[in-house]
Amino acid sequence: MNRNNGNRGEELAADIRRQFGTEATKRFLRTLPAFSTEADIPDRFRDLLDRLDGIEASMAGSDRRQ
């Protein structure tokens, strides 16, 4: 087994994460029913989703700075 295989796997994983984080991909996924939220979800779940969005946005911002 080649020592570069582990590094290539990490690079591939990082590339996939980067592509899933692009605005174009996010926009596309929002159009799919499986990735949309119901309008009548309880407020506590909406609050949790908002917190998750905020955390993801801050993590994406920190990834760009590295």
mmCIF file of the C-alpha atoms, coordinates in Angstrom:
data_MODEL
# 
_entry.id   MODEL 
# 
loop_
_atom_site.group_PDB 
_atom_site.id 
_atom_site.type_symbol 
_atom_site.label_atom_id 
_atom_site.label_alt_id 
_atom_site.label_comp_id 
_atom_site.label_asym_id 
_atom_site.label_entity_id 
_atom_site.label_seq_id 
_atom_site.pdbx_PDB_ins_code 
_atom_site.Cartn_x 
_atom_site.Cartn_y 
_atom_site.Cartn_z 
_atom_site.occupancy 
_atom_site.B_iso_or_equiv 
_atom_site.pdbx_formal_charge 
_atom_site.auth_seq_id 
_atom_site.auth_comp_id 
_atom_site.auth_asym_id 
_atom_site.auth_atom_id 
_atom_site.pdbx_PDB_model_num 
ATOM 1  C CA . MET A 1 1  ? 0.000   0.000  0.000  1.00 0.00 ? 1  MET A CA 1 
ATOM 2  C CA . ASN A 1 2  ? 1.254   3.408  -0.935 1.00 0.00 ? 2  ASN A CA 1 
ATOM 3  C CA . ARG A 1 3  ? 1.808   6.049  1.758  1.00 0.00 ? 3  ARG A CA 1 
ATOM 4  C CA . ASN A 1 4  ? 0.114   8.670  -0.422 1.00 0.00 ? 4  ASN A CA 1 
ATOM 5  C CA . ASN A 1 5  ? -3.251  6.876  -0.315 1.00 0.00 ? 5  ASN A CA 1 
ATOM 6  C CA . GLY A 1 6  ? -4.096  8.331  3.114  1.00 0.00 ? 6  GLY A CA 1 
ATOM 7  C CA . ASN A 1 7  ? -3.182  11.817 1.973  1.00 0.00 ? 7  ASN A CA 1 
ATOM 8  C CA . ARG A 1 8  ? -5.190  11.448 -1.246 1.00 0.00 ? 8  ARG A CA 1 
ATOM 9  C CA . GLY A 1 9  ? -8.208  10.326 0.776  1.00 0.00 ? 9  GLY A CA 1 
ATOM 10 C CA . GLU A 1 10 ? -7.942  13.375 3.018  1.00 0.00 ? 10 GLU A CA 1 
ATOM 11 C CA . GLU A 1 11 ? -7.609  15.653 0.000  1.00 0.00 ? 11 GLU A CA 1 
ATOM 12 C CA . LEU A 1 12 ? -10.655 14.058 -1.615 1.00 0.00 ? 12 LEU A CA 1 
ATOM 13 C CA . ALA A 1 13 ? -12.700 14.431 1.576  1.00 0.00 ? 13 ALA A CA 1 
ATOM 14 C CA . ALA A 1 14 ? -11.692 18.087 1.872  1.00 0.00 ? 14 ALA A CA 1 
ATOM 15 C CA . ASP A 1 15 ? -12.602 18.701 -1.773 1.00 0.00 ? 15 ASP A CA 1 
ATOM 16 C CA . ILE A 1 16 ? -16.020 17.088 -1.344 1.00 0.00 ? 16 ILE A CA 1 
ATOM 17 C CA . ARG A 1 17 ? -16.702 19.169 1.799  1.00 0.00 ? 17 ARG A CA 1 
ATOM 18 C CA . ARG A 1 18 ? -15.672 22.308 -0.088 1.00 0.00 ? 18 ARG A CA 1 
ATOM 19 C CA . GLN A 1 19 ? -17.964 21.515 -3.013 1.00 0.00 ? 19 GLN A CA 1 
ATOM 20 C CA . PHE A 1 20 ? -20.934 20.783 -0.748 1.00 0.00 ? 20 PHE A CA 1 
ATOM 21 C CA . GLY A 1 21 ? -20.371 24.130 0.939  1.00 0.00 ? 21 GLY A CA 1 
ATOM 22 C CA . THR A 1 22 ? -20.603 26.230 -2.229 1.00 0.00 ? 22 THR A CA 1 
ATOM 23 C CA . GLU A 1 23 ? -23.582 28.540 -2.629 1.00 0.00 ? 23 GLU A CA 1 
ATOM 24 C CA . ALA A 1 24 ? -24.563 26.881 -5.906 1.00 0.00 ? 24 ALA A CA 1 
ATOM 25 C CA . THR A 1 25 ? -24.789 23.469 -4.257 1.00 0.00 ? 25 THR A CA 1 
ATOM 26 C CA . LYS A 1 26 ? -26.690 24.861 -1.267 1.00 0.00 ? 26 LYS A CA 1 
ATOM 27 C CA . ARG A 1 27 ? -29.138 26.585 -3.592 1.00 0.00 ? 27 ARG A CA 1 
ATOM 28 C CA . PHE A 1 28 ? -29.677 23.393 -5.546 1.00 0.00 ? 28 PHE A CA 1 
ATOM 29 C CA . LEU A 1 29 ? -30.158 21.269 -2.429 1.00 0.00 ? 29 LEU A CA 1 
ATOM 30 C CA . ARG A 1 30 ? -32.745 23.710 -1.079 1.00 0.00 ? 30 ARG A CA 1 
ATOM 31 C CA . THR A 1 31 ? -34.885 22.971 -4.133 1.00 0.00 ? 31 THR A CA 1 
ATOM 32 C CA . LEU A 1 32 ? -34.986 19.249 -3.350 1.00 0.00 ? 32 LEU A CA 1 
ATOM 33 C CA . PRO A 1 33 ? -37.879 18.124 -1.125 1.00 0.00 ? 33 PRO A CA 1 
ATOM 34 C CA . ALA A 1 34 ? -35.639 15.956 1.063  1.00 0.00 ? 34 ALA A CA 1 
ATOM 35 C CA . PHE A 1 35 ? -33.558 19.000 2.060  1.00 0.00 ? 35 PHE A CA 1 
ATOM 36 C CA . SER A 1 36 ? -36.354 21.479 2.692  1.00 0.00 ? 36 SER A CA 1 
ATOM 37 C CA . THR A 1 37 ? -37.893 22.167 6.082  1.00 0.00 ? 37 THR A CA 1 
ATOM 38 C CA . GLU A 1 38 ? -41.573 22.041 6.818  1.00 0.00 ? 38 GLU A CA 1 
ATOM 39 C CA . ALA A 1 39 ? -43.243 25.392 7.426  1.00 0.00 ? 39 ALA A CA 1 
ATOM 40 C CA . ASP A 1 40 ? -45.082 24.158 10.512 1.00 0.00 ? 40 ASP A CA 1 
ATOM 41 C CA . ILE A 1 41 ? -42.210 22.746 12.569 1.00 0.00 ? 41 ILE A CA 1 
ATOM 42 C CA . PRO A 1 42 ? -42.193 23.641 16.280 1.00 0.00 ? 42 PRO A CA 1 
ATOM 43 C CA . ASP A 1 43 ? -40.306 26.780 17.262 1.00 0.00 ? 43 ASP A CA 1 
ATOM 44 C CA . ARG A 1 44 ? -37.785 24.846 19.357 1.00 0.00 ? 44 ARG A CA 1 
ATOM 45 C CA . PHE A 1 45 ? -36.747 22.818 16.306 1.00 0.00 ? 45 PHE A CA 1 
ATOM 46 C CA . ARG A 1 46 ? -36.572 25.935 14.141 1.00 0.00 ? 46 ARG A CA 1 
ATOM 47 C CA . ASP A 1 47 ? -34.329 27.530 16.779 1.00 0.00 ? 47 ASP A CA 1 
ATOM 48 C CA . LEU A 1 48 ? -32.052 24.484 16.752 1.00 0.00 ? 48 LEU A CA 1 
ATOM 49 C CA . LEU A 1 49 ? -31.862 24.572 12.953 1.00 0.00 ? 49 LEU A CA 1 
ATOM 50 C CA . ASP A 1 50 ? -31.002 28.276 13.076 1.00 0.00 ? 50 ASP A CA 1 
ATOM 51 C CA . ARG A 1 51 ? -28.234 27.577 15.593 1.00 0.00 ? 51 ARG A CA 1 
ATOM 52 C CA . LEU A 1 52 ? -26.900 24.792 13.375 1.00 0.00 ? 52 LEU A CA 1 
ATOM 53 C CA . ASP A 1 53 ? -26.898 27.113 10.357 1.00 0.00 ? 53 ASP A CA 1 
ATOM 54 C CA . GLY A 1 54 ? -24.968 29.701 12.362 1.00 0.00 ? 54 GLY A CA 1 
ATOM 55 C CA . ILE A 1 55 ? -22.373 27.168 13.499 1.00 0.00 ? 55 ILE A CA 1 
ATOM 56 C CA . GLU A 1 56 ? -21.951 25.827 9.968  1.00 0.00 ? 56 GLU A CA 1 
ATOM 57 C CA . ALA A 1 57 ? -21.541 29.354 8.609  1.00 0.00 ? 57 ALA A CA 1 
ATOM 58 C CA . SER A 1 58 ? -18.894 30.206 11.206 1.00 0.00 ? 58 SER A CA 1 
ATOM 59 C CA . MET A 1 59 ? -17.029 26.966 10.496 1.00 0.00 ? 59 MET A CA 1 
ATOM 60 C CA . ALA A 1 60 ? -17.128 27.631 6.755  1.00 0.00 ? 60 ALA A CA 1 
ATOM 61 C CA . GLY A 1 61 ? -15.736 31.109 7.389  1.00 0.00 ? 61 GLY A CA 1 
ATOM 62 C CA . SER A 1 62 ? -12.891 29.749 9.505  1.00 0.00 ? 62 SER A CA 1 
ATOM 63 C CA . ASP A 1 63 ? -12.063 27.152 6.826  1.00 0.00 ? 63 ASP A CA 1 
ATOM 64 C CA . ARG A 1 64 ? -11.624 29.908 4.242  1.00 0.00 ? 64 ARG A CA 1 
ATOM 65 C CA . ARG A 1 65 ? -9.145  31.756 6.458  1.00 0.00 ? 65 ARG A CA 1 
ATOM 66 C CA . GLN A 1 66 ? -6.760  28.798 6.714  1.00 0.00 ? 66 GLN A CA 1 
# 
